[in-house]
């Protein structure tokens, strides 16, 4: 029925001289996402992408709903630039579309077509009313819209518009390093970063035997949930050895600052790994005021250890908004599995919510900060995670 999918993109059309670069990256990501599904050619025209289907348009459309940069897709019929042929195509669309009211919308980028857009609407509307007496016109709130686009290469007809993720193609904004815990927040932060074109690698801090192998497997599963959205459709996950740092923090005489000290260690390690991997930013799941380490004072003190930009996509969201997003992207059920990570296993009874930098520096003077960081990096392992 539908030999083509029409793929629309939004803000890519505003990229000016760089537009082709963004479009080509989007095509690359589409091909990667559809690699295991049969399909025909992918053709790019001005403002539109067409994908030839193999009687499997629904499967292809579902897969494209997970590609950043695509605003919507529609299954379309292509007809010659002949009114009778276009009307025949309209009949086929109507037969496949439920509803009792409709309207026609026409676009005519091809100005050589003899009818104007209003004339096309009248001709198709009259044809539908004559041949489908159960239908009536409603130009304000129709059950469906019969769309026709008149282009140089033919007439394209459709009634379905399937919404997609939008955003920018994954990889178009450079590489970032996501601090990925086993909780709800950080996978959502990673998803929102990828929506803005960031190509992600993940960094997880692992404290065996204080945290179990199951907690590590949980994070690997979260990475696999993020992988389909990432550039190349895979996800590099770095597992940093954090046990000795946690032991040292447990022996510290400044227990109320242990979370602050731990987070500063994490940012130091992440900064060094980002420099090595040529990542331009760190990404965390912080939401302002949610826990002790996410007050403005805590964020200020923790951030002081790095000059690398730290992106916090969730900074203005409340917990329910974050949970709703995690459900939508399919990470929530994994995130709530009861396997603790190093951020939750050693939480002090009264963590400092307004830490002072001079006190934190005093506490760090008791620790072999550089040695602990080097040991953690030396024992860091890399996992290549696929969906």
Secondary structure as GFF3:
##gff-version 3
##sequence-region A 1 387
A	DSSP	beta_strand	4	9	.	.	.	ID=ss1
A	DSSP	three_ten_helix	11	14	.	.	.	ID=ss2
A	DSSP	three_ten_helix	16	18	.	.	.	ID=ss3
A	DSSP	alpha_helix	19	33	.	.	.	ID=ss4
A	DSSP	beta_strand	42	45	.	.	.	ID=ss5
A	DSSP	beta_strand	48	52	.	.	.	ID=ss6
A	DSSP	alpha_helix	57	64	.	.	.	ID=ss7
A	DSSP	beta_strand	70	79	.	.	.	ID=ss8
A	DSSP	alpha_helix	83	95	.	.	.	ID=ss9
A	DSSP	beta_strand	101	107	.	.	.	ID=ss10
A	DSSP	alpha_helix	117	131	.	.	.	ID=ss11
A	DSSP	beta_strand	136	137	.	.	.	ID=ss12
A	DSSP	beta_strand	144	151	.	.	.	ID=ss13
A	DSSP	beta_strand	154	158	.	.	.	ID=ss14
A	DSSP	beta_strand	162	163	.	.	.	ID=ss15
A	DSSP	beta_strand	175	179	.	.	.	ID=ss16
A	DSSP	alpha_helix	185	195	.	.	.	ID=ss17
A	DSSP	beta_strand	199	206	.	.	.	ID=ss18
A	DSSP	alpha_helix	213	227	.	.	.	ID=ss19
A	DSSP	three_ten_helix	231	233	.	.	.	ID=ss20
A	DSSP	beta_strand	234	241	.	.	.	ID=ss21
A	DSSP	alpha_helix	243	250	.	.	.	ID=ss22
A	DSSP	three_ten_helix	255	257	.	.	.	ID=ss23
A	DSSP	alpha_helix	258	277	.	.	.	ID=ss24
A	DSSP	beta_strand	281	283	.	.	.	ID=ss25
A	DSSP	three_ten_helix	292	294	.	.	.	ID=ss26
A	DSSP	alpha_helix	296	303	.	.	.	ID=ss27
A	DSSP	beta_strand	309	311	.	.	.	ID=ss28
A	DSSP	alpha_helix	319	329	.	.	.	ID=ss29
A	DSSP	alpha_helix	332	335	.	.	.	ID=ss30
A	DSSP	alpha_helix	357	364	.	.	.	ID=ss31
A	DSSP	alpha_helix	369	378	.	.	.	ID=ss32
A	DSSP	beta_strand	381	386	.	.	.	ID=ss33
###
